[in-house]
Every structure is written in structure tokens, then in C-alpha cells.
């Protein structure tokens, strides 16, 4: 085996194992399977071209996500940047959210619809944090966005999903209550 074959084998073992994860997040962010497949293909092409720069002891998955979000933002007319929300020391956005009790009858499709209703920026951050398990610091690096902006987008995304799911649960309760009245003698 020559050097190129070894490098190709290493790339396949280290990078290509993340194909499904990248595709899943790309589909959620872009909303179109064909666009997601194109973005993931471009991501792997770019990763292969710069694989010699990849530091072997680092997180390949995070490196690939960083490339993918550069590809996605490069393919869109506008950048994935929003105005920066300044977070003062001592404030933790996750602890500022009021937890609302929720019915446990929310369907999977309702959760996906709530996520799909988010802005692209919020959806990307939520998918990276909640689904892929990246920390805010890692997401900041992947998206090339200040950590305060990542925290703000994550907090807003969680709040919007929670509110959408609470609204869905309220509609379900009202529907169930009205059906119960109609069925009563």
C-alpha cells in the first residue's frame, strides 16, 4: 500500500463513519434532502482535500461539522450570522427559562414540526447541541460564531420549541375535552 492508499483508508475510517450524522443534521438545517446530500458531498470533498491538515488527535466529527456549516453558509445567499446578544457575567440563559409542565402525548411529528419552524440558525445550533451532543464552545467553533450568540440561539430555540409543543398540548387537551363533552349523554 502506498501513502495515498493509507491516507484514503484512514480518511474512510475516521471521516466517512460520520456520513449519516452529517446527512441527518444537514437535512434538518436545510429542509431539503437533495440540498442536504449535496452539502454532505461537498463537505467530504473539502475534507478530503484538506485531510493533510487534520490533526489526528482531535475530534474529526466536530471538524467535519465545521466544514459542513461553511459549505452550507457558502451555498446560501446570506451568512449564518445574527446580531450578537451580549450575555453579562453571572447570567446563565439555561437557568432563566421557566419550565412548563407538558402533556406526554406529543407526537414525534409535532416535535419535528416545532424544530422545522425555527430559523435556520436556531435549528442548526439546536441540532448540534441536543441531537449531536456538542458543547456550546464546540458549536461556536463549528459555526464560527461567538459563544454568546450560540448560547442565545440555543436558548431561544429551546424556548420556541417548548412554546410550540405547549401550544400543541393545549390544543390536544381542548380537543379531548370537547370530544368528551360530545360523547357524554
Steps between C-alpha positions, in 0.01 A plus 500: 500500500630841411462817702190604304331167571581526871371856511183396317446211740551729799255754354242229449545372857511840670274722292254297296356334811327836569305507172159417648536754782602777261217414262242498780605844626529641147147383419364662816685825437434527127160332491564341161650152461668577168661818634613310810658225290680759290627679811629176652671405173667840484597463864678170439666632185631800690603280794689263269681789335611636837540168684874559520419795732281293733663447839469129572444536877206741460126454455441406135121528539528862616745574218255358244209698644708817480571430133134415433370824648755695296372318192138571592563868571705530182215354295241736639459864406529619858735402779405310816567806713257694716561801721693400811308487826719612784480268801623657821709304747295311753201443270438147383237496226405139565399587856290797388246278322181414683416133475138438401341164577407331175274216396688186409286446190701714262564309179839467337362691200405791730857521629640496146249767392603718795868462408429568133325825595824640645727730304788326324747641752301380802430160343871447428603583856221288651586199283869524586432535873197284569538231236874479438611587854747776420578757771435870441875551465521230231196641319658843510809358331299296246284794392764769542260690723571662839404277792254762633313486169495119514362509855237755401390302193487179701294661774260657253469176303420302814245760606332506158484119480366483855236765424396325178470167680304659787261651245461161334429338839241767581322439169504127568352554850227727363420253224487212746281703739257599225479143373433385855207745529354387167513136603339557841121425511 
